[in-house]
Amino acid sequence: MTAVGVVGGGAAGAMVVAHLARAWQGPAPLRVVLYDTSPRPARGLAYSTTEPHHLLNVPAGRMSALDGDVDHFLRWVQGRDASAGPEDFRSRAEYGDYLADTLADHARATGLTVRRSAVSDVTRVGDRLRVVHAAGFDVVDAVVLALGHAPPARLPFVVSPAASGYVEDPWSPGAMTDLEETTCPGDLVVTVGCGLTAVDVALSLTRRGRRVIAVSRNGLLPREHRPPLPEPLPMAVPAGDGPLTVARLEQLVTRHIETAVDGGLDWRSAVDGLRPDTDAMWRRLPLEERRLFLGAAGRRWEVLRHRMAPQVASKLQRLRHARAFSVLRAEVIAATGEERQWRVTIRRDGAVEQLGVSAVVNCTGPTCDIDRYPHDLGRRLVTSGLVIPDPLGLGVDTTGRGHVVDRM
């Protein structure tokens, strides 16, 4: 028997199990051990939300978990809602249920065992691997790291992070419930960041009568999808594997979008057409060019690539008209917790201002920093040499096929 340990039971872990079940052609039977401490496997942080207004950022017709079966999720939805269509933006909670069903459907073929234990270490035992967890250990032939995202980076300008009214990670269990209990309808809340995390937080808080200001240095909200969704337009990527620069990459992408628009297509078609080539282009950027990209260019790319559902964009627009939600282009210099309020110091257009608010939420988004994963697993893997951290904090070094690069 071949044993595979899958560390992480969110969406990535569930899909790994499904793909192993569908693709396994080994000479020996397969046994998969899935490690997940959450009460509901397959959902992870992204799909464990129970808020009905937290929608997928991709329509149902493009959210299949199974390669080669593009309508798998759509058929699942239509089995419960006959009126559902491929361009519907379904709730993330519903997608979590779909992933759980997909995991269950493939459990028998993988001899699946779910360990409700946190993995604290992985070590080599000859040509096999020992997975150490809270209830003991398992010896397996291969390990898949399906860790998802790490918590957001800590905000260095927060003076009193333990004070009431500060949320360091809005996706940690109970964090938003606690915030609702320490604020009142009509209170003003600042989110640091205005990406998709800030959008979700704003929708939750405004539904409960709070007002939200999203503050970021660029002041850019994610763009919105616009149905009907266009077909992706592939880009002609320069041949070869020679290095690229950020300037050259921006030039290529800009020209690609202009070509699409000049041809009567939507810019979204051009952006979506880049998806199959993003990994290859990223690998052609030298380290310093990657570092440069993660600045302004990376943020511009994110707002175009990771878009909001149309319903979400419309809701935010109504909230802005009602002055319940606003976006501020500014840099947060300091945030200090005081009695029953927070004093947030910002720099806008060269001038320093202060905002008095009831709460501050870190909405800079999740990270991939291997050192920030729970239970010190990431640090132990680095120390033992099983993984090499990415120099930019983007997870671990891997081959083009996703195999980790170690120090052995």
C-alpha positions in Angstrom: 0.0 0.0 0.0 1.1 3.5 -0.8 0.4 6.1 1.9 0.1 9.8 1.3 -0.3 12.4 4.0 -2.1 15.6 3.1 -1.4 18.3 5.6 -4.3 20.8 5.5 -8.0 19.9 5.1 -9.3 23.0 3.4 -10.1 23.5 -0.3 -6.6 22.5 -1.5 -6.5 19.4 0.7 -9.9 18.3 -0.5 -9.0 18.7 -4.1 -5.7 16.8 -3.6 -7.7 13.8 -2.3 -10.1 14.0 -5.2 -7.4 14.2 -7.8 -5.4 11.3 -6.2 -8.6 9.2 -6.3 -9.2 10.0 -10.0 -5.6 9.8 -11.2 -4.0 7.0 -9.1 -2.5 4.2 -11.2 0.1 2.9 -8.8 0.8 -0.8 -8.5 -0.3 -0.8 -4.9 -3.6 0.4 -3.3 -3.7 4.0 -2.1 -4.2 5.2 1.4 -4.6 8.9 2.2 -4.4 10.5 5.6 -5.8 14.0 5.8 -4.9 16.2 8.7 -7.4 18.9 9.6 -8.3 20.5 13.0 -11.4 22.2 11.8 -14.8 20.9 12.7 -15.9 20.7 9.1 -13.2 19.4 6.7 -12.8 20.7 3.1 -14.0 24.2 3.8 -10.9 25.9 5.3 -11.1 29.6 6.2 -12.4 30.7 2.8 -15.4 28.5 2.7 -16.3 28.1 6.3 -18.1 31.5 6.4 -21.8 31.4 7.2 -22.5 34.9 5.9 -24.8 34.6 2.9 -23.4 37.8 1.3 -19.9 36.4 1.1 -19.9 35.3 -2.5 -17.5 33.5 -4.7 -15.4 35.8 -6.9 -15.7 33.4 -9.9 -19.0 32.3 -11.4 -20.3 28.8 -10.9 -19.5 27.7 -14.4 -15.8 28.2 -13.7 -15.5 26.7 -10.2 -15.3 23.0 -10.8 -12.9 21.3 -8.4 -12.2 18.5 -10.9 -9.9 18.8 -13.8 -11.6 17.8 -17.1 -15.1 18.2 -15.7 -15.8 21.9 -16.0 -19.4 21.6 -15.1 -19.0 19.5 -11.9 -19.8 22.4 -9.5 -22.6 23.7 -11.7 -24.3 20.3 -11.8 -24.0 20.0 -8.0 -25.6 23.5 -7.6 -28.4 22.7 -10.1 -29.2 19.5 -8.2 -30.2 21.8 -5.3 -31.4 24.9 -7.3 -32.7 24.1 -10.8 -32.7 27.8 -11.7 -28.9 28.2 -11.2 -26.9 29.2 -14.2 -23.1 29.1 -15.2 -22.7 32.8 -14.6 -24.2 32.9 -11.1 -22.0 33.9 -8.2 -22.9 31.5 -5.5 -22.2 31.8 -1.8 -18.9 30.7 -0.4 -20.7 28.6 2.3 -22.4 26.7 -0.5 -19.1 26.1 -2.2 -17.8 24.7 1.1 -20.6 22.2 1.1 -19.7 21.2 -2.4 -16.1 20.6 -1.5 -17.2 18.5 1.5 -19.4 16.4 -0.8 -16.6 16.1 -3.3 -14.2 14.9 -0.6 -16.8 12.4 0.6 -17.4 11.1 -2.9 -13.7 10.3 -3.3 -13.0 9.0 0.2 -13.5 5.3 -0.5 -11.2 5.2 -3.5 -8.4 6.7 -1.4 -9.0 4.7 1.8 -9.3 8.2 3.4 -8.6 8.7 7.1 -9.2 12.1 8.6 -7.1 13.0 11.6 -8.5 15.8 13.6 -5.0 16.7 14.8 -2.6 19.5 14.1 0.6 18.5 12.4 3.6 19.7 14.3 6.5 18.2 12.4 7.5 16.1 9.4 10.8 14.1 9.5 12.5 11.6 7.2 12.6 7.9 8.2 14.8 6.3 5.5 13.0 6.8 2.2 9.6 7.5 4.0 8.3 10.4 6.1 7.0 10.5 9.6 4.1 13.0 10.1 4.0 14.0 13.8 0.6 15.2 15.1 -1.2 15.8 18.4 -2.4 12.2 18.6 0.8 10.5 17.7 2.4 10.0 14.2 2.0 8.3 10.9 4.7 7.0 8.5 3.8 7.7 4.9 5.5 7.5 1.5 4.8 11.1 0.5 3.4 14.3 2.0 1.4 17.1 0.3 1.5 20.5 2.0 -2.0 21.9 1.5 -1.6 24.6 4.1 -3.5 27.3 2.5 -2.7 30.8 3.6 -1.0 32.0 6.8 -2.5 34.8 9.0 -2.0 38.4 7.9 1.3 40.1 8.6 1.3 42.0 11.9 0.9 45.8 11.5 4.0 47.4 13.0 2.2 50.8 13.6 -0.4 49.3 16.0 0.7 50.6 19.4 -1.6 48.5 21.6 -2.7 45.3 19.7 -4.2 43.7 22.8 -6.6 46.6 23.3 -10.3 46.0 22.8 -11.5 46.8 19.3 -8.5 45.6 17.3 -8.8 42.6 15.0 -5.4 41.3 13.8 -7.0 38.5 11.7 -10.6 38.9 10.7 -10.8 35.2 9.7 -9.7 33.8 13.0 -12.6 32.0 14.7 -14.8 34.3 16.7 -12.8 37.5 15.8 -15.7 39.3 14.1 -18.2 38.2 16.6 -16.1 39.7 19.4 -15.8 42.9 17.4 -19.6 43.1 17.0 -19.9 42.7 20.8 -17.5 45.6 21.5 -19.0 48.0 19.0 -22.5 49.5 18.5 -24.6 50.4 15.5 -23.4 53.7 14.1 -19.8 53.2 15.3 -17.0 53.9 12.8 -14.6 51.1 12.0 -11.3 51.4 10.0 -10.0 48.6 7.9 -6.4 48.7 7.0 -6.4 47.6 3.4 -9.2 47.8 0.8 -8.9 44.4 -1.0 -11.3 41.5 -1.0 -10.8 40.9 2.7 -11.8 44.5 3.5 -14.8 44.1 1.2 -16.0 41.0 3.1 -15.5 42.8 6.5 -17.3 45.9 5.3 -20.3 43.9 4.1 -20.5 42.1 7.4 -20.2 45.2 9.6 -22.5 47.5 7.6 -25.2 44.8 7.7 -25.1 45.2 11.5 -25.2 49.0 11.4 -21.6 49.9 11.6 -19.9 52.4 9.3 -16.6 51.5 7.6 -13.7 53.4 6.2 -11.2 51.3 4.1 -7.8 52.9 4.2 -4.9 52.0 1.9 -2.0 53.7 0.2 -3.4 53.2 -3.3 -7.1 53.4 -2.5 -8.0 50.8 -5.1 -10.9 48.5 -4.6 -11.0 45.3 -6.6 -12.7 45.7 -10.0 -16.0 44.0 -10.7 -17.0 41.2 -13.0 -19.4 42.3 -15.7 -21.7 39.6 -17.1 -21.9 38.0 -19.5 -18.4 36.9 -18.8 -16.1 37.1 -21.9 -14.0 34.2 -23.1 -10.4 34.5 -22.1 -8.1 35.9 -24.8 -4.6 34.2 -24.7 -1.6 36.4 -24.8 1.4 35.8 -27.1 4.1 35.2 -24.5 7.7 35.8 -25.7 9.3 32.5 -26.7 12.1 31.0 -24.7 12.9 30.9 -21.1 15.1 34.0 -20.9 14.7 36.5 -18.1 12.0 39.2 -18.2 11.8 42.5 -16.4 8.7 44.1 -14.7 8.9 47.0 -17.2 8.8 44.5 -20.1 6.0 42.5 -18.5 3.9 45.6 -18.0 4.5 46.6 -21.6 3.4 43.2 -22.8 0.3 43.1 -20.6 -0.7 46.7 -21.5 -0.4 46.0 -25.2 -2.4 42.8 -24.8 -5.3 44.6 -23.1 -5.2 47.4 -25.7 -5.4 44.9 -28.4 -8.4 43.3 -26.8 -10.2 46.6 -26.3 -9.4 47.8 -29.9 -10.9 44.5 -31.1 -14.2 45.2 -29.4 -13.5 42.9 -26.4 -13.7 43.6 -22.7 -10.4 44.2 -20.9 -11.4 41.4 -18.5 -11.1 39.0 -21.4 -7.4 39.9 -21.8 -6.7 39.7 -18.1 -8.3 36.3 -17.8 -6.3 35.1 -20.8 -3.1 35.6 -18.9 -4.0 33.0 -16.3 -2.4 29.9 -18.0 0.9 31.8 -18.4 1.3 33.6 -15.1 3.4 30.9 -13.4 5.8 30.7 -16.4 6.2 34.4 -16.6 6.8 34.7 -12.8 9.5 32.1 -13.1 11.2 34.2 -15.7 11.5 37.2 -13.4 14.8 37.4 -11.5 14.5 37.8 -7.8 14.9 41.6 -7.7 12.3 42.0 -10.5 9.9 39.8 -8.5 10.5 42.1 -5.5 9.8 45.1 -7.6 6.6 43.5 -9.0 5.2 42.9 -5.5 5.0 46.7 -5.0 2.8 48.9 -7.1 2.6 46.6 -10.2 1.5 43.7 -8.1 -1.4 45.7 -6.5 -2.6 46.9 -9.9 -2.6 43.3 -11.1 -4.5 42.1 -8.1 -7.4 44.6 -8.5 -7.8 43.6 -12.1 -7.4 39.8 -11.7 -9.2 39.1 -8.4 -12.6 40.8 -9.0 -15.8 41.2 -7.1 -19.1 39.6 -7.9 -21.4 42.1 -9.6 -23.9 41.9 -6.7 -21.1 42.8 -4.2 -19.9 45.7 -6.3 -23.5 47.1 -6.5 -23.9 46.7 -2.7 -20.7 48.6 -2.1 -21.9 51.4 -4.4 -25.2 51.7 -2.5 -23.3 51.8 0.8 -21.0 54.5 -0.5 -24.0 56.6 -1.5 -25.5 56.1 1.9 -22.1 57.1 3.5 -21.9 53.8 5.3 -18.8 52.8 3.5 -15.9 54.9 2.1 -12.4 54.4 0.7 -9.5 56.6 1.8 -6.3 56.8 -0.1 -3.8 57.3 2.7 -1.0 55.8 4.7 -1.6 54.7 8.2 1.2 55.9 10.4 -0.1 54.8 13.8 -3.1 53.2 15.5 -3.4 53.6 19.3 -6.0 52.0 21.4 -7.5 54.3 24.0 -10.4 54.0 26.4 -13.4 53.0 24.3 -11.9 54.3 21.0 -8.9 54.1 18.7 -6.8 57.0 17.4 -5.7 56.3 13.9 -3.0 58.7 12.5 -2.8 58.8 8.7 -0.8 60.7 6.1 -2.9 61.9 3.1 -1.5 64.1 0.3 1.5 65.0 2.5 -0.7 66.1 5.5 -1.0 64.2 8.7 -4.5 63.7 10.1 -6.1 61.8 12.9 -9.3 59.7 12.9 -11.2 58.8 16.1 -12.8 55.4 15.5 -14.3 52.5 17.5 -12.2 49.7 16.0 -9.4 48.8 13.6 -9.3 45.6 11.5 -6.2 44.3 9.8 -7.4 43.7 6.2 -4.1 43.5 4.5 -5.0 39.9 3.5 -3.5 36.5 4.2 0.2 35.8 3.7 2.2 32.8 2.6 5.0 33.3 5.0 6.1 29.8 6.1 7.2 31.1 9.5 3.6 32.3 10.3 1.8 29.0 10.0 0.3 27.6 13.2 1.9 25.1 15.5 5.4 26.1 14.3 5.2 23.5 11.5 6.8 25.9 9.0 9.7 26.8 11.2 10.4 23.1 11.9 10.3 22.2 8.2 12.8 24.9 7.5 15.1 24.0 10.4 15.2 20.3 9.3 15.9 21.3 5.7 12.8 19.7 4.3 11.8 23.0 2.7 13.5 26.2 1.7 11.6 29.4 2.4 10.9 31.6 -0.6 13.1 34.7 -0.2 10.1 37.0 -0.7 8.0 35.2 1.9 5.8 33.6 -0.7 5.7 30.1 0.8 8.5 27.6 -0.1 10.8 27.0 -3.0 9.3 24.5 -5.5 10.0 23.1 -8.9 7.8 23.9 -11.8 5.6 20.9 -11.0 5.1 21.9 -7.4 7.6 19.6 -5.7 9.3 21.2 -2.7 13.0 21.9 -3.0 14.9 20.8 0.1 18.4 21.2 1.4 19.2 17.4 1.2 
